[in-house]
């Protein structure tokens, strides 16, 4: 026989081996199936996702052929206790932070409310102060009566001889005196520092009172120029019914604005101050006519005297003053 053919003695041995192998395979399959379908499962306990699930766990659904397990009574599982405790437990810092935020918020709101209240209370006060400090555009100017009531002076305050002149702006003799003798007195005595002269209003009628009030309100540096202008133009304004219109024209030339002119010419307080000074001069110094000049030694020059006579009186007064 050829070496490639099996001998009759080998055939039963191969069949026996095949049977054993088949039995082993079947045994492995059987026990493997048994283990997979009927063995005790290794399960991981479910962890509830929320506190409600932890407190009310749902029973597991029964498998085929098994009875549902009885729901536990009054004995929650350890996993449930741990989950519930974990869901209710907070870190110690959380309550403190919440308390701080609750306490801080009202305090900040209270401070803000106080600041808003203070600002609201101060706003009207600031507006009132600004309104009081800033006059309305159409309101008349506020006059300083105490300052305006004081007569104006010219010359050296330390001059040896002092003179007070009383005159009325509507008085023709006063106008003549200023056009002639007064200019010479200014050149020889006032401008040279020998005499200090004060001009005191002594109005004799209503137009003269109005002119005196307007003159007190012109800019101080223009006062005596305005006095000279009123005497120079006396015939143009003093005797007509429209004298206030002419006075206003002269006042505007002297630098007085229209609103201040109206305030001055209508000021009763300024008029009272001027007339009070007239009354005092009449009672205390005996002034009863214009023009009148009273020297510091009491000497009186009444009327529009010729300049040479006035000069003699002034020189005598200077000589007497220099001896003192």
C-alpha positions as CSV (number, residue, x, y, z in Angstrom):
1,X,0.0,0.0,0.0
2,X,1.0,3.5,-0.6
3,X,2.2,5.6,2.4
4,X,-0.5,8.2,1.8
5,X,-3.5,6.0,2.7
6,X,-4.7,5.4,6.2
7,X,-4.4,2.0,7.6
8,X,-7.5,0.2,8.9
9,X,-6.0,0.4,12.4
10,X,-6.0,4.2,12.4
11,X,-9.7,4.8,11.5
12,X,-11.3,3.9,14.8
13,X,-8.8,6.1,16.7
14,X,-9.8,9.2,14.6
15,X,-13.5,8.7,15.2
16,X,-12.9,8.4,18.9
17,X,-11.0,11.7,19.0
18,X,-13.7,13.5,17.0
19,X,-16.4,12.3,19.5
20,X,-14.4,13.6,22.5
21,X,-13.8,17.0,20.9
22,X,-17.5,17.3,20.0
23,X,-18.5,16.6,23.6
24,X,-16.0,19.1,24.9
25,X,-17.3,21.8,22.5
26,X,-20.9,21.1,23.5
27,X,-20.0,21.2,27.2
28,X,-18.3,24.6,26.8
29,X,-21.2,26.0,24.8
30,X,-23.7,24.7,27.4
31,X,-21.9,26.0,30.4
32,X,-21.2,29.3,28.7
33,X,-24.9,29.7,27.9
34,X,-25.8,28.8,31.5
35,X,-23.4,31.4,32.8
36,X,-24.6,34.2,30.6
37,X,-28.4,33.8,31.0
38,X,-28.7,32.3,34.5
39,X,-25.7,33.6,36.5
40,X,-25.9,36.3,39.2
41,X,-25.4,39.7,37.4
42,X,-22.7,42.0,38.6
43,X,-24.7,45.3,38.7
44,X,-23.7,48.9,39.6
45,X,-26.2,50.5,41.9
46,X,-28.0,53.4,40.3
47,X,-27.2,56.8,41.9
48,X,-30.3,59.1,41.9
49,X,-29.8,62.3,39.9
50,X,-31.9,64.5,42.1
51,X,-33.1,64.7,45.7
52,X,-36.7,63.8,44.6
53,X,-35.4,60.6,43.0
54,X,-33.3,59.8,46.0
55,X,-36.4,60.1,48.3
56,X,-38.7,58.3,46.0
57,X,-36.7,55.7,44.1
58,X,-38.6,53.8,41.4
59,X,-38.5,50.0,41.8
60,X,-36.6,48.2,39.0
61,X,-38.7,46.8,36.2
62,X,-39.1,43.0,36.5
63,X,-37.3,40.8,34.0
64,X,-39.2,38.2,32.1
65,X,-40.2,35.4,34.3
66,X,-39.4,37.2,37.5
67,X,-41.7,38.7,40.2
68,X,-41.2,42.4,40.9
69,X,-39.4,43.0,44.1
70,X,-41.3,44.4,47.0
71,X,-40.8,48.1,47.6
72,X,-38.7,48.8,50.7
73,X,-40.7,50.3,53.6
74,X,-39.2,53.0,55.9
75,X,-35.7,51.9,55.1
76,X,-34.2,53.8,52.3
77,X,-31.1,52.4,50.9
78,X,-27.7,53.7,51.9
79,X,-27.2,55.1,48.5
80,X,-30.4,57.1,48.8
81,X,-29.3,58.5,52.2
82,X,-25.9,59.4,50.9
83,X,-27.4,61.1,47.8
84,X,-30.0,63.0,49.8
85,X,-27.3,64.1,52.2
86,X,-25.0,65.1,49.4
87,X,-27.8,67.1,47.7
88,X,-28.8,69.0,50.9
89,X,-25.3,69.6,52.2
90,X,-23.5,72.9,51.3
91,X,-20.1,74.2,52.0
92,X,-19.8,76.3,55.1
93,X,-18.9,79.4,53.0
94,X,-22.1,79.5,51.0
95,X,-24.5,80.5,53.9
96,X,-22.0,83.2,55.1
97,X,-21.8,84.6,51.6
98,X,-25.5,84.7,51.2
99,X,-25.9,86.4,54.6
100,X,-23.3,89.0,53.7
101,X,-24.9,89.7,50.3
102,X,-28.3,90.1,52.0
103,X,-26.9,92.4,54.6
104,X,-24.8,94.4,52.2
105,X,-27.5,95.0,49.6
106,X,-29.9,96.9,51.9
107,X,-27.0,98.9,53.3
108,X,-25.9,100.0,49.9
109,X,-29.4,100.7,48.9
110,X,-29.9,102.8,52.0
111,X,-26.7,104.8,51.4
112,X,-27.7,105.4,47.8
113,X,-31.2,106.5,48.9
114,X,-29.6,108.9,51.4
115,X,-27.3,110.4,48.7
116,X,-30.2,110.8,46.3
117,X,-32.3,112.4,49.0
118,X,-29.5,114.9,49.9
119,X,-28.9,115.7,46.2
120,X,-32.7,116.2,45.7
121,X,-32.8,118.5,48.8
122,X,-29.7,120.5,47.8
123,X,-30.7,121.0,44.2
124,X,-33.6,123.4,44.9
125,X,-31.4,125.3,47.4
126,X,-28.6,125.7,44.8
127,X,-31.1,126.9,42.2
128,X,-32.6,129.5,44.6
129,X,-29.1,130.8,45.4
130,X,-28.2,131.1,41.7
131,X,-31.5,132.9,41.1
132,X,-30.9,135.2,44.0
133,X,-27.3,136.0,42.8
134,X,-28.3,136.4,39.2
135,X,-31.0,139.0,38.5
136,X,-33.6,138.3,35.9
137,X,-32.8,139.8,32.4
138,X,-35.7,142.2,32.6
139,X,-35.4,143.1,36.3
140,X,-34.1,146.6,37.1
141,X,-30.6,147.1,38.5
142,X,-30.2,147.0,42.2
143,X,-29.0,150.4,43.5
144,X,-26.6,150.9,46.4
145,X,-28.5,153.8,48.0
146,X,-26.0,154.2,50.8
147,X,-23.2,154.7,48.4
148,X,-25.2,156.9,46.0
149,X,-26.3,159.1,48.8
150,X,-22.8,160.3,49.5
151,X,-21.8,163.5,47.7
152,X,-18.8,163.6,45.4
153,X,-15.6,165.5,46.0
154,X,-12.6,166.7,43.9
155,X,-9.1,167.7,44.7
156,X,-6.6,166.7,47.3
157,X,-8.3,165.3,50.5
158,X,-5.3,166.6,52.5
159,X,-5.6,170.2,51.2
160,X,-5.4,172.9,53.9
161,X,-8.8,174.4,53.0
162,X,-12.0,172.4,52.4
163,X,-15.1,173.9,50.8
164,X,-18.7,172.5,50.3
165,X,-20.7,173.9,47.4
166,X,-24.5,173.8,47.5
167,X,-26.2,174.1,44.1
168,X,-29.3,173.2,42.1
169,X,-29.0,172.0,38.5
170,X,-32.0,174.1,37.5
171,X,-30.7,177.3,39.2
172,X,-29.6,179.9,36.6
173,X,-27.2,181.6,39.1
174,X,-25.6,178.2,39.8
175,X,-25.1,177.7,36.0
176,X,-23.6,181.1,35.6
177,X,-21.2,180.5,38.6
178,X,-20.0,177.2,37.0
179,X,-19.5,178.8,33.6
180,X,-17.3,181.6,35.0
181,X,-15.9,181.6,38.6
182,X,-15.9,177.8,39.2
183,X,-13.6,177.1,36.3
184,X,-11.1,179.6,37.7
185,X,-11.4,178.2,41.2
186,X,-10.6,174.8,39.9
187,X,-7.5,175.9,38.0
188,X,-6.0,178.0,40.7
189,X,-7.0,176.2,43.9
190,X,-8.4,172.7,43.4
191,X,-6.0,171.4,40.7
192,X,-3.0,172.9,42.7
193,X,-3.9,171.0,45.9
194,X,-4.9,174.0,47.9
195,X,-8.6,173.3,48.1
196,X,-10.7,170.1,48.5
197,X,-14.2,170.8,47.1
198,X,-17.4,168.7,47.8
199,X,-20.4,169.2,45.6
200,X,-23.7,168.8,47.6
201,X,-27.0,168.8,45.7
202,X,-29.5,171.4,46.9
203,X,-32.4,170.9,44.4
204,X,-35.1,173.6,44.4
205,X,-37.7,171.9,42.2
206,X,-38.7,168.5,40.8
207,X,-36.5,168.6,37.6
208,X,-33.5,169.5,39.8
209,X,-34.3,166.6,42.1
210,X,-34.5,164.2,39.1
211,X,-31.2,165.6,37.7
212,X,-29.5,165.1,41.1
213,X,-30.6,161.4,41.2
214,X,-29.3,160.8,37.6
215,X,-26.0,162.5,38.4
216,X,-25.4,160.3,41.4
217,X,-25.8,157.2,39.2
218,X,-23.3,158.1,36.4
219,X,-19.9,156.4,36.5
220,X,-17.9,158.1,39.3
221,X,-15.0,159.1,37.0
222,X,-17.5,161.0,34.8
223,X,-19.5,162.7,37.6
224,X,-18.0,166.2,37.5
225,X,-18.0,166.2,33.7
226,X,-21.7,165.4,33.9
227,X,-22.3,168.2,36.4
228,X,-20.6,170.6,34.0
229,X,-22.7,169.3,31.1
230,X,-25.9,169.8,33.0
231,X,-25.0,173.4,33.7
232,X,-23.8,174.0,30.2
233,X,-27.1,172.7,28.7
234,X,-29.4,173.9,31.4
235,X,-31.5,176.0,29.0
236,X,-32.0,173.0,26.8
237,X,-33.5,170.6,29.3
238,X,-34.4,172.3,32.6
239,X,-37.4,174.3,31.6
240,X,-39.3,172.0,29.2
241,X,-41.9,169.3,29.8
242,X,-39.7,166.7,28.2
243,X,-36.8,167.4,30.6
244,X,-36.4,163.6,31.4
245,X,-35.8,162.8,27.7
246,X,-33.1,165.4,27.5
247,X,-31.6,164.2,30.9
248,X,-31.5,160.7,29.5
249,X,-29.6,161.8,26.4
250,X,-27.0,163.6,28.5
251,X,-26.8,160.6,30.9
252,X,-26.1,158.2,28.0
253,X,-23.3,160.5,26.9
254,X,-21.8,160.2,30.4
255,X,-21.8,156.4,30.3
256,X,-25.1,155.6,32.0
257,X,-27.1,152.7,30.5
258,X,-30.8,153.0,29.9
259,X,-32.0,150.6,32.6
260,X,-29.9,152.2,35.3
261,X,-31.2,155.6,34.2
262,X,-34.8,154.4,34.7
263,X,-33.9,152.8,38.0
264,X,-32.3,156.0,39.3
265,X,-34.8,158.6,38.2
266,X,-37.6,156.5,39.7
267,X,-35.9,155.7,42.9
268,X,-37.8,157.0,45.9
269,X,-35.1,155.9,48.3
270,X,-32.4,157.9,46.5
271,X,-34.7,160.9,46.4
272,X,-35.3,160.7,50.2
273,X,-31.6,160.6,50.8
274,X,-30.9,163.7,48.7
275,X,-33.7,165.7,50.3
276,X,-32.7,164.7,53.8
277,X,-29.2,166.1,53.1
278,X,-30.9,169.4,51.9
279,X,-32.9,169.6,55.1
280,X,-29.8,169.0,57.2
281,X,-27.8,171.7,55.4
282,X,-30.6,174.2,55.9
283,X,-31.0,173.5,59.6
284,X,-27.4,172.8,60.6
285,X,-25.5,175.2,58.4
286,X,-28.1,177.9,57.5
287,X,-28.1,177.2,53.7
288,X,-31.2,178.9,52.3
289,X,-30.2,179.9,48.8
290,X,-28.0,178.7,46.0
291,X,-25.3,178.9,45.0
292,X,-23.7,178.8,48.4
293,X,-20.1,177.8,49.4
294,X,-19.2,177.1,53.0
295,X,-15.5,177.0,54.0
296,X,-14.1,174.7,56.6
297,X,-13.6,177.6,59.0
298,X,-17.3,178.5,58.7
299,X,-17.0,181.3,56.3
300,X,-20.0,181.5,53.9
301,X,-20.0,182.7,50.3
302,X,-23.6,183.2,49.2
303,X,-24.7,184.0,45.6
304,X,-22.8,184.3,42.3
305,X,-20.3,186.9,43.4
306,X,-17.6,188.2,41.0
307,X,-14.5,186.0,41.0
308,X,-12.3,188.7,42.5
309,X,-14.4,188.9,45.6
310,X,-14.5,185.1,45.9
311,X,-10.7,185.0,45.5
312,X,-10.2,187.3,48.4
313,X,-12.3,185.1,50.7
314,X,-10.5,182.0,49.6
315,X,-7.0,183.5,50.1
316,X,-8.0,184.6,53.6
317,X,-9.3,181.2,54.4
318,X,-6.1,179.6,53.2
319,X,-3.9,181.9,55.2
320,X,-6.0,181.1,58.3
321,X,-5.8,177.3,57.6
322,X,-2.0,177.4,57.1
323,X,-1.5,179.0,60.5
324,X,-3.2,176.0,62.3
